[in-house]
Amino acid sequence: MLIEVFKYALIALFAIAMICSALNSIRSRRTPDNHEAGLYRSWTNIWMGCMLITLALILMFVFTGSTLSVIVEALFLVMGAYNVFAGIRNRSYYARLKQHSSDSPA
């Protein structure tokens, strides 16, 4: 019973991450400012990484431990962790870049 609730919570988290990733992707394409577009792209990476990690967790609970399933789960976990790390790194870079551009006299 508890695992069923956990599966549904993971599916809801996956849907939220997917929606946030799509919204930030749309925002990054529509904004005219390059610094803001970079910030939105970094948030897209973070949400995409969360989505991949959540998908790996869902696969762990849904499928049995076959070799192919474990390989796919591990691949999703590694790709998700890399996306989260790259998104955080890019976010800090673009935030500093935006702060420096707003501090400098025009």
C-alpha positions in Angstrom: 0.0 0.0 0.0 2.8 2.4 0.9 4.7 1.6 -2.2 1.6 2.4 -4.3 1.3 5.8 -2.7 5.0 6.4 -3.3 4.7 5.5 -7.0 1.8 8.0 -7.4 3.8 10.6 -5.6 6.7 10.0 -7.9 4.5 10.2 -11.0 3.1 13.5 -9.7 6.6 14.8 -9.1 7.6 13.7 -12.6 4.6 15.6 -14.1 5.5 18.7 -12.1 9.2 18.5 -13.3 8.1 18.0 -16.9 5.8 21.1 -16.8 8.4 23.3 -15.1 11.0 22.2 -17.6 8.7 23.0 -20.6 7.8 26.4 -19.2 11.4 27.4 -18.6 12.3 26.2 -22.1 9.6 28.3 -23.6 10.6 31.3 -21.5 14.2 30.9 -22.6 13.2 31.1 -26.2 10.9 34.1 -25.9 13.1 36.4 -23.8 15.1 39.0 -25.7 17.8 39.3 -23.0 20.6 36.7 -23.3 21.4 36.7 -19.6 17.8 35.9 -18.7 17.6 33.3 -21.5 20.7 31.6 -20.0 19.1 31.6 -16.6 15.9 30.0 -17.9 18.0 27.4 -19.8 19.8 26.6 -16.6 16.5 26.1 -14.8 15.4 23.9 -17.7 18.5 21.7 -17.1 17.8 21.5 -13.4 14.2 20.4 -14.0 15.2 18.0 -16.7 17.7 16.4 -14.4 15.0 16.1 -11.6 12.7 14.6 -14.2 15.3 12.0 -15.2 16.1 11.1 -11.6 12.4 10.7 -10.8 11.9 8.5 -13.9 14.8 6.3 -12.7 13.1 6.0 -9.3 9.8 5.2 -10.9 11.4 2.4 -13.0 13.0 1.0 -9.9 9.7 0.5 -8.3 7.7 -0.6 -11.3 10.0 -3.1 -13.0 11.8 -6.1 -11.6 15.6 -6.1 -11.3 16.6 -7.4 -14.8 20.0 -6.5 -16.1 18.6 -4.2 -18.8 16.3 -2.4 -16.4 19.2 -1.8 -14.0 21.4 -0.4 -16.8 18.6 1.9 -18.0 17.9 3.1 -14.4 21.6 3.8 -13.8 21.9 5.6 -17.1 18.9 7.8 -16.2 20.4 8.5 -12.8 23.8 9.5 -14.1 22.3 11.7 -16.9 19.9 13.3 -14.4 22.6 14.0 -11.9 24.8 15.5 -14.6 21.9 17.8 -15.8 21.2 19.0 -12.3 24.9 19.7 -11.7 25.3 21.5 -15.1 22.2 23.5 -14.5 23.3 24.7 -11.0 26.7 25.6 -12.4 25.2 27.5 -15.4 22.7 29.2 -13.1 25.4 30.6 -10.9 27.4 31.7 -13.9 24.5 33.6 -15.5 23.4 35.1 -12.2 26.9 36.5 -11.7 27.1 37.7 -15.3 23.7 39.4 -15.0 24.7 41.0 -11.6 27.9 42.3 -13.1 26.1 43.7 -16.1 23.6 45.5 -13.9 26.3 46.9 -11.6 28.4 48.4 -14.4 27.5 51.9 -15.6 25.9 52.0 -19.0 
